[in-house]
Amino acid sequence: MLPTVYWVRGFDRGGLAVVTRPDPAFGLPQQMQALREAGVDVLVSMLQGEEAIRLGLAWEANVAEQVGLAFHNLPTDDFGVPASIETAGALIAAMVSEIEAGRTVGVHCYAGRGRSPLFASAVLVQLGAEPEAAIDAVSEARGRRIPETDAQRQWVVDFAAWCRRDQA
């Protein structure tokens, strides 16, 4: 079973997607190559270290690099939000730069319903979308209302306020 890529619409250049997490049971190199072939250039994982180990993804960064995927990790508790808005903001800004340079960013967590949609929504906010419009766009791509928790939804709103404050 290959990873599913849920593309967010509206990009003339570059792109953004929530992707299902690679499943080592189907061969991690093959899973990563499938993401690459689907058009993903940069992969962001929201998994915590112990979670990645438990899921057989401890070597995800190495395998991603082997198939030509740039890899980043923003460890975030399941059903949670990033521990530091500044750290998350720096990675989100870097992903915006990747998109603006014409590359595509895919982001995954465990189930693709909470943490990765939160991140994708925040990327859209950084690109200028209002929080609710960003959440709606990622919900449409994902085919379900996201993110999973009220705290995650509020984090997107708080991130937008942080971006505005940072730009003032």
ChimeraX attribute file (.defattr): number of C-alpha atoms within 10 A of each C-alpha:
attribute: neighborCount
match mode: 1-to-1
recipient: residues
	/A:1	10
	/A:2	16
	/A:3	17
	/A:4	15
	/A:5	22
	/A:6	20
	/A:7	20
	/A:8	20
	/A:9	13
	/A:10	10
	/A:11	13
	/A:12	9
	/A:13	11
	/A:14	19
	/A:15	22
	/A:16	29
	/A:17	25
	/A:18	29
	/A:19	26
	/A:20	21
	/A:21	24
	/A:22	26
	/A:23	18
	/A:24	15
	/A:25	10
	/A:26	12
	/A:27	13
	/A:28	18
	/A:29	18
	/A:30	18
	/A:31	21
	/A:32	28
	/A:33	20
	/A:34	18
	/A:35	25
	/A:36	19
	/A:37	11
	/A:38	12
	/A:39	17
	/A:40	25
	/A:41	24
	/A:42	23
	/A:43	26
	/A:44	26
	/A:45	24
	/A:46	26
	/A:47	23
	/A:48	17
	/A:49	15
	/A:50	12
	/A:51	17
	/A:52	18
	/A:53	13
	/A:54	10
	/A:55	16
	/A:56	15
	/A:57	20
	/A:58	14
	/A:59	11
	/A:60	21
	/A:61	18
	/A:62	14
	/A:63	19
	/A:64	23
	/A:65	14
	/A:66	13
	/A:67	17
	/A:68	14
	/A:69	21
	/A:70	16
	/A:71	19
	/A:72	16
	/A:73	17
	/A:74	22
	/A:75	21
	/A:76	20
	/A:77	15
	/A:78	15
	/A:79	15
	/A:80	16
	/A:81	23
	/A:82	19
	/A:83	12
	/A:84	11
	/A:85	16
	/A:86	12
	/A:87	12
	/A:88	19
	/A:89	19
	/A:90	12
	/A:91	18
	/A:92	24
	/A:93	16
	/A:94	13
	/A:95	24
	/A:96	24
	/A:97	14
	/A:98	17
	/A:99	22
	/A:100	16
	/A:101	11
	/A:102	15
	/A:103	18
	/A:104	23
	/A:105	27
	/A:106	26
	/A:107	28
	/A:108	26
	/A:109	28
	/A:110	20
	/A:111	12
	/A:112	21
	/A:113	21
	/A:114	23
	/A:115	32
	/A:116	30
	/A:117	31
	/A:118	28
	/A:119	30
	/A:120	27
	/A:121	33
	/A:122	29
	/A:123	25
	/A:124	23
	/A:125	24
	/A:126	21
	/A:127	16
	/A:128	12
	/A:129	16
	/A:130	17
	/A:131	23
	/A:132	14
	/A:133	13
	/A:134	25
	/A:135	25
	/A:136	17
	/A:137	23
	/A:138	29
	/A:139	19
	/A:140	16
	/A:141	19
	/A:142	20
	/A:143	10
	/A:144	12
	/A:145	16
	/A:146	24
	/A:147	25
	/A:148	17
	/A:149	16
	/A:150	11
	/A:151	13
	/A:152	21
	/A:153	21
	/A:154	15
	/A:155	20
	/A:156	27
	/A:157	20
	/A:158	15
	/A:159	22
	/A:160	20
	/A:161	14
	/A:162	15
	/A:163	17
	/A:164	11
	/A:165	9
	/A:166	8
	/A:167	7
	/A:168	6
